[in-house]
Amino acid sequence: MDQFSYLSVLLSLIVGLAITQILKGFRGIVLSRTRVLVYWPTLAWAALLLLMNVQSWWAMFGLRAVQVWTFAGFLVVLSQTIVQYMLAAIVFPDFFGDETIDLRAHYWAHTRWFFGLLILVLLNSLAKDLVLAGHFSDLSNFLFHACFLSATASAMLTRAETYHKLLPVLATVIFGAYIVMLFARLH
């Protein structure tokens, strides 16, 4: 077993747990539908986080080319997956009990944490390139991260509902373009 095959087990488990959290949230909505007040931005962010976790796992295949792994390099990659899990864990509320579940109230109660964690994921992603390769992977990747960081920081600072309803749609389009441009095929 090579180094990356060994290290990727833990990374894959955490990404798998993140995906499980999101799917569990969608399941909770279905099972508790009579007492859930739906707020579509929450659903849109959850769907985008699902796509982000799948893309992250897909992109990890490229890490097999790293010949020498250091603890610092692994820690940066591990940190990214841990923060992705935390995002997945807070995008939906828990569906326990018999009370009404208000997805809008949950969204606004956790907005700063959600977007703060999203900023951490993006910064970890950039740091991963620097720590593992010594430079940013390419200009397109860097520009995507810069745009997403700006939009995410703005969401963290504003309470304008129109912005928060526009952002998940815009983020999905940008992230879709990012995948098509940089990750359509395994390399």
VOPAGU-2260 file (C-alpha; in pm, 1 decimal, decimal comma):
REM VOPAGU-2260
SITE   aa  ch    i         X         Y         Z
SITE  MET   A    0       0,0       0,0       0,0
SITE  ASP   A    1     141,9     338,0     -96,4
SITE  GLN   A    2     131,4     645,5     128,2
SITE  PHE   A    3    -169,0     809,7     -32,0
SITE  SER   A    4    -373,7     489,8     -32,4
SITE  TYR   A    5    -319,3     472,3     342,3
SITE  LEU   A    6    -392,5     840,8     407,3
SITE  SER   A    7    -694,6     854,3     178,1
SITE  VAL   A    8    -886,2     606,9     395,2
SITE  LEU   A    9    -935,8     862,0     673,7
SITE  LEU   A   10   -1007,0    1142,3     426,3
SITE  SER   A   11   -1267,2     931,7     245,4
SITE  LEU   A   12   -1435,3     836,5     573,0
SITE  ILE   A   13   -1476,4    1199,9     675,0
SITE  VAL   A   14   -1607,9    1304,2     333,0
SITE  GLY   A   15   -1844,0    1006,2     347,8
SITE  LEU   A   16   -1968,4    1118,1     689,1
SITE  ALA   A   17   -2026,8    1470,1     552,8
SITE  ILE   A   18   -2231,2    1330,0     266,0
SITE  THR   A   19   -2421,8    1114,0     514,7
SITE  GLN   A   20   -2504,2    1420,4     728,7
SITE  ILE   A   21   -2652,3    1603,0     429,4
SITE  LEU   A   22   -2850,7    1301,9     310,4
SITE  LYS   A   23   -2971,4    1248,2     668,3
SITE  GLY   A   24   -3097,7    1608,3     666,3
SITE  PHE   A   25   -3292,8    1555,1     344,3
SITE  ARG   A   26   -3429,0    1232,7     496,2
SITE  GLY   A   27   -3532,2    1426,2     807,3
SITE  ILE   A   28   -3726,8    1673,6     593,9
SITE  VAL   A   29   -3912,0    1391,6     420,9
SITE  LEU   A   30   -3992,5    1205,4     743,1
SITE  SER   A   31   -4085,8    1521,0     937,0
SITE  ARG   A   32   -4250,2    1703,3     645,2
SITE  THR   A   33   -4570,7    1782,8     834,9
SITE  ARG   A   34   -4380,6    1989,5    1091,7
SITE  VAL   A   35   -4104,8    2138,9     872,1
SITE  LEU   A   36   -4127,2    2497,8     752,6
SITE  VAL   A   37   -3920,3    2484,3     433,9
SITE  TYR   A   38   -3676,7    2761,6     342,9
SITE  TRP   A   39   -3539,0    2696,9      -3,9
SITE  PRO   A   40   -3195,8    2863,0      46,2
SITE  THR   A   41   -3123,2    2598,0     310,1
SITE  LEU   A   42   -3214,5    2324,7      60,7
SITE  ALA   A   43   -3002,7    2490,0    -209,3
SITE  TRP   A   44   -2697,3    2516,4      18,7
SITE  ALA   A   45   -2739,6    2156,2     128,2
SITE  ALA   A   46   -2753,2    2039,4    -233,8
SITE  LEU   A   47   -2446,2    2249,4    -318,1
SITE  LEU   A   48   -2258,2    2111,5     -16,7
SITE  LEU   A   49   -2342,3    1761,4    -135,8
SITE  LEU   A   50   -2193,1    1846,9    -475,6
SITE  MET   A   51   -1888,9    2009,6    -309,7
SITE  ASN   A   52   -1818,5    1698,6    -105,3
SITE  VAL   A   53   -1848,5    1473,5    -409,4
SITE  GLN   A   54   -1617,7    1706,1    -605,7
SITE  SER   A   55   -1371,6    1712,0    -316,9
SITE  TRP   A   56   -1357,9    1333,6    -309,4
SITE  TRP   A   57   -1324,0    1328,6    -689,2
SITE  ALA   A   58   -1037,5    1581,4    -680,1
SITE  MET   A   59    -854,9    1386,0    -408,0
SITE  PHE   A   60    -760,7    1132,5    -673,1
SITE  GLY   A   61    -509,5    1390,0    -797,5
SITE  LEU   A   62    -332,1    1376,2    -461,1
SITE  ARG   A   63    -202,2    1029,7    -547,7
SITE  ALA   A   64      69,7    1209,6    -746,3
SITE  VAL   A   65     215,8    1359,2    -427,4
SITE  GLN   A   66     533,3    1157,5    -379,6
SITE  VAL   A   67     636,0    1267,6     -31,2
SITE  TRP   A   68     376,1    1326,7     236,1
SITE  THR   A   69     455,5    1533,7     542,1
SITE  PHE   A   70     240,0    1560,5     849,6
SITE  ALA   A   71     179,2    1929,3     767,7
SITE  GLY   A   72      62,2    1840,0     417,2
SITE  PHE   A   73    -170,5    1572,4     547,6
SITE  LEU   A   74    -298,1    1803,2     821,9
SITE  VAL   A   75    -401,4    2069,5     568,1
SITE  VAL   A   76    -590,2    1813,2     358,0
SITE  LEU   A   77    -744,4    1657,9     669,4
SITE  SER   A   78    -848,0    2001,7     798,3
SITE  GLN   A   79   -1033,6    2071,7     476,0
SITE  THR   A   80   -1236,2    1751,0     505,8
SITE  ILE   A   81   -1309,3    1815,6     874,5
SITE  VAL   A   82   -1442,5    2164,8     800,3
SITE  GLN   A   83   -1648,8    2022,1     512,8
SITE  TYR   A   84   -1800,5    1780,4     762,6
SITE  MET   A   85   -1878,9    2063,9    1005,7
SITE  LEU   A   86   -2056,7    2254,8     726,4
SITE  ALA   A   87   -2259,3    1946,0     644,6
SITE  ALA   A   88   -2341,5    1902,7    1012,8
SITE  ILE   A   89   -2488,5    2252,8    1053,9
SITE  VAL   A   90   -2666,4    2310,1     722,9
SITE  PHE   A   91   -2975,8    2133,4     860,7
SITE  PRO   A   92   -3111,5    2132,1    1215,4
SITE  ASP   A   93   -3163,6    1811,4    1407,1
SITE  PHE   A   94   -3503,0    1656,6    1338,6
SITE  PHE   A   95   -3562,7    1509,9    1685,6
SITE  GLY   A   96   -3873,6    1571,4    1891,4
SITE  ASP   A   97   -4219,2    1688,5    1795,1
SITE  GLU   A   98   -4166,2    2064,7    1762,6
SITE  THR   A   99   -4201,9    2255,4    1437,6
SITE  ILE   A  100   -3872,1    2282,4    1252,6
SITE  ASP   A  101   -3823,0    2622,0    1090,8
SITE  LEU   A  102   -3545,5    2600,8     830,9
SITE  ARG   A  103   -3548,5    2979,3     786,6
SITE  ALA   A  104   -3492,8    3040,2    1159,4
SITE  HIS   A  105   -3217,0    2777,2    1161,0
SITE  TYR   A  106   -3049,3    2937,5     858,3
SITE  TRP   A  107   -3041,1    3283,4    1013,1
SITE  ALA   A  108   -2933,7    3152,9    1354,3
SITE  HIS   A  109   -2626,8    2987,0    1200,9
SITE  THR   A  110   -2543,0    3219,5     909,6
SITE  ARG   A  111   -2213,8    3349,2    1048,6
SITE  TRP   A  112   -2093,8    3002,7    1148,1
SITE  PHE   A  113   -2197,9    2855,5     814,0
SITE  PHE   A  114   -2024,1    3117,6     602,2
SITE  GLY   A  115   -1726,5    3130,5     838,2
SITE  LEU   A  116   -1677,6    2756,2     790,6
SITE  LEU   A  117   -1721,2    2795,1     415,6
SITE  ILE   A  118   -1444,9    3056,5     418,8
SITE  LEU   A  119   -1224,6    2809,8     611,5
SITE  VAL   A  120   -1288,3    2538,9     351,1
SITE  LEU   A  121   -1184,5    2775,0      72,3
SITE  LEU   A  122    -873,7    2893,3     258,0
SITE  ASN   A  123    -781,2    2531,1     335,2
SITE  SER   A  124    -819,2    2445,5     -30,8
SITE  LEU   A  125    -578,5    2722,8    -128,0
SITE  ALA   A  126    -338,5    2631,0     153,0
SITE  LYS   A  127    -342,2    2270,7      32,8
SITE  ASP   A  128    -195,8    2379,2    -301,7
SITE  LEU   A  129      70,2    2589,3    -133,1
SITE  VAL   A  130     173,2    2325,1     120,8
SITE  LEU   A  131     168,8    2026,2    -116,4
SITE  ALA   A  132     298,0    2190,0    -436,9
SITE  GLY   A  133     461,5    2509,1    -312,9
SITE  HIS   A  134     239,1    2724,2    -538,3
SITE  PHE   A  135    -122,4    2773,7    -643,1
SITE  SER   A  136    -232,0    2509,8    -893,9
SITE  ASP   A  137    -337,2    2753,1   -1166,8
SITE  LEU   A  138    -493,9    3093,6   -1222,4
SITE  SER   A  139    -846,2    2959,9   -1291,3
SITE  ASN   A  140    -851,0    2771,8    -963,2
SITE  PHE   A  141    -720,9    3075,4    -772,6
SITE  LEU   A  142    -975,9    3309,6    -934,4
SITE  PHE   A  143   -1261,8    3074,6    -851,0
SITE  HIS   A  144   -1150,8    3068,2    -488,0
SITE  ALA   A  145   -1115,1    3448,7    -479,1
SITE  CYS   A  146   -1467,2    3501,2    -619,1
SITE  PHE   A  147   -1619,3    3245,9    -385,6
SITE  LEU   A  148   -1431,6    3393,9     -86,9
SITE  SER   A  149   -1560,5    3743,7    -167,7
SITE  ALA   A  150   -1920,2    3627,4    -202,1
SITE  THR   A  151   -1897,0    3418,2     114,6
SITE  ALA   A  152   -1745,2    3700,9     319,5
SITE  SER   A  153   -2021,0    3932,3     195,1
SITE  ALA   A  154   -2285,4    3679,7     303,3
SITE  MET   A  155   -2127,2    3660,6     644,8
SITE  LEU   A  156   -2151,6    4037,9     684,0
SITE  THR   A  157   -2496,4    4109,6     538,7
SITE  ARG   A  158   -2842,5    4017,7     659,5
SITE  ALA   A  159   -3008,9    4117,1     330,5
SITE  GLU   A  160   -3240,3    3827,4     252,8
SITE  THR   A  161   -3236,6    3902,0    -119,2
SITE  TYR   A  162   -2858,3    3852,6    -122,8
SITE  HIS   A  163   -2891,5    3529,5      73,5
SITE  LYS   A  164   -3148,1    3402,9    -175,1
SITE  LEU   A  165   -2939,0    3500,7    -475,8
SITE  LEU   A  166   -2609,2    3363,6    -345,4
SITE  PRO   A  167   -2684,1    2988,3    -344,8
SITE  VAL   A  168   -2808,8    3011,8    -704,3
SITE  LEU   A  169   -2502,5    3210,8    -813,1
SITE  ALA   A  170   -2269,2    2982,5    -614,3
SITE  THR   A  171   -2418,7    2673,6    -779,4
SITE  VAL   A  172   -2366,1    2819,4   -1127,5
SITE  ILE   A  173   -2007,6    2922,9   -1046,3
SITE  PHE   A  174   -1927,0    2590,0    -881,4
SITE  GLY   A  175   -2078,7    2401,6   -1175,9
SITE  ALA   A  176   -1857,3    2599,1   -1414,6
SITE  TYR   A  177   -1557,9    2530,7   -1187,8
SITE  ILE   A  178   -1618,6    2156,8   -1207,6
SITE  VAL   A  179   -1665,8    2162,2   -1585,2
SITE  MET   A  180   -1351,5    2372,0   -1637,6
SITE  LEU   A  181   -1113,0    2199,4   -1397,5
SITE  PHE   A  182   -1252,6    1866,2   -1283,4
SITE  ALA   A  183   -1459,0    1713,8   -1564,8
SITE  ARG   A  184   -1212,8    1423,4   -1596,2
SITE  LEU   A  185    -984,9    1240,7   -1357,5
SITE  HIS   A  186    -621,2    1305,5   -1435,9
